[in-house]
Amino acid sequence: MYPENYRYTKEHEWVLSEGETGTIGITDHAQSELGDIVFVDLPKVGATIEQGKTFGSVESVKAVSDLYAPVSGEVIEVNAGLNDKPETLNSDPHGAAWLIKVKITQPAELPGLLSAADYQAYLG
């Protein structure tokens, strides 16, 4: 259910590290807790994000939830498709509904994140 090659946060974000690029999204658990997602607020290309700090938000019919950066970096791409179809986060949170891509500036942060097994254990 949770891809083994991703790293996870206790705030329910994931990052897929490929070289110096990190793709960031929210977990299946997060989208199921939020319910029907209707809007996503993401940073602009060129913005800097810092591990543990908010970088945007996801709005559902239930609530608005902040997004927390799993790693520090510079935003190099934003998933523009979510502007028109934010509900993709409900159907494919670990795939097509990635949020942003960053150039990772602190690769040493990655080992401190949860593995898929650790994340599932954290969820209980």
PyMOL commands that set and color helices and strands:
alter all, ss='L'
color gray80, all
select helices_A, chain A and resi 28-34+81-84+88-91+107-112+116-123
alter helices_A, ss='H'
color red, helices_A
select strands_A, chain A and resi 7-8+13-18+21-26+37-41+48-49+54-60+64-68+73-78+100-104
alter strands_A, ss='S'
color yellow, strands_A
deselect
rebuild
show_as cartoon
